[in-house]
């Protein structure tokens, strides 16, 4: 049996071509090309690492001031001589934060991973990036996609079977390439 480490490494992420500006205060003075433009559009152009929808939310939350007054309307038109201060809060983690899930791998081969699922943890999540489920942890641990052959209720402990190739899952069965049933879902 193999114990899964409580904090497997996160999968590599794609580099963002436009990094977010650093948290803190950003001072933006209106220039000739900015005059008459909506504030959210002007800020999006001047701060390319922030989307217009993100800036709209920041403006509406009171993160932008001009001459000491808070501006909370993204459609505010930029006027000559205006200078804006955007207070960018510390970034929150963009990916789900993994929770320590004590899993024991009972069997592992090229096609199947069998684990002892403890009670209180779902077999699969609502999405593939749900860090509270067994499937997520197996995908992180083995750095590949896995599919549940069956699911156990969250409150149920027991043996949970996952496969490494989706075609191996067929109506609660694990089949090999020739269609031979290797394992079948059943209740006792």
N, C-alpha and C positions, 0 to 999 in steps of 0.2 A: 504494500500500500504506500502511496505517496501523499504527503501532506502538501496542500497548496499554501504558498506563502501568503500572509495576510495582506500584503500590499504589492501586487504584481506591477511591473512597469507599465506606464501608459503607452498606447500605440503612438507611433510617430504621426505628427500632424503636418499638414501642408503649410508651407511658409506663406504668410499673408503679404501680398505685394505692397500694401499700403498700411504700415504699422500705425496703431492708434497713437495719438499724441500722449505724452506723459501726463499722469494726474497732476492737478495743481491749477494755478491760474494762467490763462492765456489771454494776452492783450492783443486785440485786433483793431487797427485804425482803418476807418473807411477810406477807400481810395476812389479815384475818378470812375473806374469801371464798376464800382459797387453801388453807386448812387441810384436810388429808386428800386433796387433789387430787394426781394424778400430777405429778411434776416437769416432764415434757415438755409436758403440757397447760397447766400454770400458766405456763411460760415462753412458750409459743405465744400465750397470751392477752395476756400482758404485753408481748411483743415481736411485734406483728402483722406485721412485715416478714419474719419467719422462719417457715417452715413447720414443722409438728410433726416431719415426717420429717427435715428439716435439723437441728432441735434434737436429735432422737434421736441422729443421727450425731455431733453435737458432744459430747453427754453421754457417749456410748460411747467417744469418743476422749480423754476426760479434760479437756474444756474447761470443766467446771463444778466449782466447789469450794464447800464450806460449812464455815465455821469452820476453814479451812486444810486440810480433808480433801477429796480428790478424790471426786466422785460420778460413777460410770460406769454407773449403772442408771437408765434413763429412767422406770421405773415407781416409783421412790422416792416415798413419800408425804411431802407437805410438812407440817411440824410447826410449832406456835406458836413464834415468836421466831427462826426460821431466817432467815439472810440468805445469799443465793447470789451468787457471782461467776461470770459467764460471760465467758470470754476468746474474743472473736470474731476469727478470723484475717483477714488481708487477703483481699479477694475475688479470686478467680481470674476471668479473662475468661470471660464466659458464652457468647460466640460464637466459632466457630473463627477462629483467627488466620491471615490470608491469607499465603501464601508468594509471593515474587516469581516469576512464571512469564513467561518471555520469549515472547510470542505476537505473531505478525504477522498482521494481518487482510488477506487477499488480495482479498476481495470482500465488500461489504455492500450490501444493498438492503432494501426494505420487508419481504421475506419470508425472506431467506437471509443467513447469515454464514458465510464460508469462511475458515478459518485454517490457517496452517502450524504444525502441532503438532510440537514438538520431542520427541525420544526421552526416555524416563524419566518422562513425565507421562501419567496415564490420561485418556482422552477424557471419561469420566463417573465419578462416585464411587458409593459404595454408598448415599449419601443426597445430597439436593440441597444440603446445607450442608457438603460435603466440600471444604475449601479447596485440596486438592492436585490438583484436576482442571480440565480446560479448561472444562467446562460451568459450574462455579461462577464462574470468572473472567469468562466472557462474561456471565453473569447479573449480576454486580456491575458490570461495565464498561458494559453497556447498560441496566441497571436494569429488566430484564424477564426473564421465563422464556424459555428456549431449549431445544430438543429436538435430540438428536443423530440425524442421519439414519443414521449408521453409526458404528462405533467402531474405533479403531486400538489394537492392543496397546500397553501402556505403554511397552515398549522400542522401539516403532516410531515413526519420524518420518514426517510426510507431511501431505497435505491432509485436513482434517477439516471436514465440512459440518454446520451447525446451522441449524434453522429457527425462526422466531419464533411460529409457530402450529402446534400439534400436528396438526391435520388435514392439514397439508402433508406429513407423514411417512407413507408407505405402503409397508411392506415393503422398506425400503432404497431407496426412491425419493423424490424431491422432486417434488410435483405442484402445479400452480397451481389456482386456484379452479374451473376448468373441467375439471380432471382430466388436463390435458396434462402429460406427464413432462418435468420441467426438468432433472433429474439422476438418475442411477441408480448404485447401488452396483456396483462391479466390481473384480476382482482382475487384476493383470497379472503 
